[in-house]
């Protein structure tokens, strides 16, 4: 009986202490509702982060010897391609999923900006945008998975806005569908601010396709801040319901288009008041969109919109990176969901895995 009373007394004291603590928090806090939510979430609904840093990737960071601008994950062989710049460095490094260096290419690319690993008819190829001002600049180059140059799109060494022959001016990034159709954001600070959809005239896995064989299905954009206008379209991706998403860097927004017609469907801007979207990719389940912010050294994880609606963006989580690492472009593994981040400030690629 005495132990029961003692236990009951401790329970009452503990409960009274808890209620007193809550009352003090409520009275001293400037916004009681916020404090209430904070306490409730902390004590009753703990939620951990969606991703964690894989500190073991890559195995030997010293193998990266240049400034890392872009990264791509091969959807078939699950190898990771890294594009880097610098004097006397290989422009492309190939890593295994575990982080071991497999290959290094000395390509004709002068200044790689964007890179994409495509799979067409069970054949992998690598597409690299070149923003250099030399003899190979203003082009998009396609390579085999072993580093053999297959074709060059654009007019090497000459900036332009034409579509016949096809010309680019500092093309930022490319996205290639399994059908062989290509989506290009052209204008990393050059004369162009546009989104193009191209389709090949021959089999997309042919060993050599001249740029004249590509047909422009539609083209959207010009310099400006209005609907379907761009100021440095920097990254492009697709979802599974036929929408093309473009990171409109200079306008601090993401614009969305219908992949078949090129019709403008909407835009997101409220999530980017602090910093522009530099890179955009969906997670494999398309539950989230991953966005890189270069100036604030941050990744945003946004809720993907439902089918038939664009709405506005909702931030589910942020990943704050180290200061001045400068995340430039990202890619996501469609098998594991891992996020690979190319950081031009830190001259490294970091890997984040789902928890």
N, C-alpha and C positions, 0 to 999 in steps of 0.2 A: 504493500500500500504506500509506504514511504517513497519507494523508487518511482511508483507511478506519479505521485504528486511532484516529485523532483523533475521527472521528465516533462510533466505537464507545465511546470513552471518555466523550464527552459524553452519549451515550445512557445509559450505566451510571450516570454521576453524576446525571443527571436522574431516572432511575428510583429511585436510592437516596434522593435528596432527597424525592421524592414519598412513598416508603414511610416515611421518617423522619417526615414531616409527618403522615401517617395514624396512625403509632404514637403520636406526641405527642398528637394529638387524641383518640385512643382512651384514653390513659392519664390525661389531664387532665380529660376531660369527666366530669360526674357520672353521665350516662346514655349509655353507649357506643352503645346501639342507636339512640337518637335521632340522635346525631351521624352514625352510619353512614348512616342514611336521608337526612339533610340533605345530606351530601356526594354521595351517589349521585344524588339528585334534581337537585342543582345542576349537577353536571358531566356526567351522562349522560342525564338525562331532563328537560330544561328545559321548563317549562310556563308559558305566558303567561296573562294575565288573559283572561276570556271577554268582557269589555266594556271600552269606553273612552269617556271623556267627549267629547261633541261640543261643543267650546267655541264654535262658531259659532251655536248655537241658544239662544235666539231671536236674530234679527239685531239687534234693537233692544230690549235688556232694559228700557229705560225705559218701554216701552209697558205693562208690568205695573205698575199703580199701587196695588194693594191687597195683602191677605194671601192668598196662594194656598193654598187648602185641597184642591183636587181637580183632576184632569185626566182627559180621555178622548180616545181616538183613534177617529175615524170609520172603520169597516171598509170603506166603499165609496169615499169621496172622499179618504181619507187626510189629513183635516184634524184639528187638535188643539184641543179645547175646554178652557179653563181657567176654573175657578170661583174667584172671589176675593171677599173681604169688605173693607168699609171704607166710610167716609162719602163720598158723592158720587163713587163709582167704578162703572163698569159691572160687573155681576155676572158676566158671561161674556165672555171674549175668545176669538176664533177665529184660530188660526194655521195657516199652510201647513206642510207637512212640512219645507220649507226654513227655516222660522222667521220668515216675514213675517206681520205682523198683517193679517188679512183683514176682520174684523168686530169690533164691540163691541156687546153687548146691554145695555140697561137693562130688566131683567126685573122681575117682581113678587116674585122670590125675595128674602127678607130676609137669611138667613144660609146660603149654600150649604155643604153638608158633603160630599156625594158626588155624582158625575156619571157618567153612562154614555151612550155613543153606541150606539144600537141600529139594526139593519137588519132590517126586516120587510117581506117582499114587495117587495124592492128599493127600499124607502123608508127614508131615515134619519130618526131623531128622537133628541132629547136629553132624558134624564131627570135631574132634579136633586132631591136630598133637601134639605129646608129645616128646619133645627133652630132657627129663630128663635122668639121668644116673642111676636111681634106678630100682626097680622091674617092673615098668610100662613104662619105657622109651623106645624110639626108636619104637613107635607104632603110629597108627592112630585109634582113638576110636570113635565109633558111638553111639549117645544117642538119645532117644526119645525127643520130645519137652518138656516133663515134667522132664527130667533128668535121665531116666532109661537107664542103659548101655545095648546096644543091641549087640555089637560085638567089637572085637579087631583085627585089622589088623597088621601083623608083628609079630615078636618074642619078647614078653615082656622082657625087661631088657637085651637084647642081640643085639648089633649092628651087621649088616651084609649087604651083597650085593646080597644075593640069591633071586631067584624068586620062588623057590619050595623047601622048604617052603619060603614064602614071608618074606623078611627082609628089614629093613630100618636102616639108621644111621642118626639120628636127622632130620626127615622129616619136611620140612619148612611149606608147605601149600598144600591144596587139593582143587580141583574144581570138583563138581559132576553134571553131566548132568541129565536131566529129564529121559533119557533112563536108568539111573543107571550106566553108564560108568563113571570112575573116572580118573582124571589126578592128578598126585602127583609129586611135586618137592622135591627131596630127597637129602639133603646135606646142612644143615645149619652149615657148618663148620666141618662136619664129613668126613668119607672116601669116601662117594658117592657124585657125582655131576651129577645127572641124572634126566630125565623126563620120567615118566612111564604112559602108558595108560592101565587101568585095566578094566575088565568087570566081573560082578558077574555071578556065575554059577546057582544061584537060583533066585527066584523073589526078586527084590532089596528091597522090603519093608518087607521081612521076619523078624521075631523077632530075629533070631539068624542065622548068616551065618559064618561058619568057614573060616579062611583065605585061606585054601586049595581050596575053591570054587571060588576064584578069578583067572581069567586067564589074563596073561600079553599079551596084543595085540601087543604092541610095546614098545621099550625102546630106548631112545636117550641120549647120553651124556657120557662124561668122564671128568676128570680134565684137563683143558687147556683153551686156548683162541682162538682156531680155530673154524671153522664152526661146529655147533651142539655140541660144547664143552662148559662146564660151570665152573665157579668159584663161588660157592654158589648160586645156583638157589633158589630164595627167595620167589617168588610169581608167580601164574599161573592163567590165565583167558582165556575164550573163547569168540569169537564173533559169530554172527548168520550165517556167511557164511563158518564156518568150519575151522577157524584158531585158533591155540593154541598159546597164547602169554606168554612168560616167562621172568620175571625180572632176568637177569643174573647179580647179584649184584657185584660180584668181578671183572667182566669184563666191568662194567659200560655200559651196553647195554641191549636191549630187543631183544630176538630172537623169530622167528615166525615159526610154523610148521603146516603142514596139519593134521587135526585131524583124518582122516581116515587112512592115510599111514604113518604118522610120518615124511614125507619128509620136509626138511628144506626149507623155503620159503624166508627168508631174515632176516635182523636185523636193529635196530635203535641204533645209538650211539651218533650222533652229539648233542643231547639235554642233554647229561649226562656227559659232560666234568667236570663240577663243582662238581657233586655228583651223586652217583649211584641211580638207581631205586630200591626202597625197596618194593613197593606195586603197583599193577596195577589193575584197574577196568574200565569197560566201563560205560558210562551213558546209560540210558534206550533206547534212540534213536540212540545210537552208533555214535553220532556225535563227541564225545570227549572221550579221555582216561584220567583217573585221575591217577597221579603218585605221590607217596610219596617219599621224600628225607629226610632221617633221620639226616644226619650230618649238613645240611644247614637249617633244620627246615622249610621245604617248601613243598607245593603241586604244581605240574605242571599240567596244563590242556592242553593236546595235541590234535591236530586235528586227528581224526581217518582217516585211509587211505580208498580210494574207493575200491570197489570190484575188485578183480583181480590185485591189485597193493599193494606193500608194501611201496616202495619209501623210504623217510627219514622222520624223525619226525619234526613236526612244533609246536612250543609252541604258544598257543593262549593267555594264561594268566597264571600268577603265584599267589599263595596265600602265603604270607610270614607270618609264625606263630611266636609266641613269642620265644625268645631265649631259647634254651636247653629244649624244650618240647619233641623233638625227636619222630616225627611221625613214627610208625613202620609198621603197616598194616592198610588197609582201606577197607570199603565196601560201596556200593551204593544201595539205595533203587530203585528197578525196578518200583515202583509205583509213588513215589514222586520225584525221582532224588536226594534226599538228600545224602550228603556224610558224613559218620561217620569215624572219624580218631582216632585210638588207639595210645596214646602218652605215651611211656614208661618213658620219663623224667619227665613229669608233672604228671604222674599217673592219667590220665583222658582220657575221650573220648569226642571229640568235634563234633558238628553237623553243617554242612554247607548246606544251602538250596538255590535252584536256585532263582535268582531275577526276 
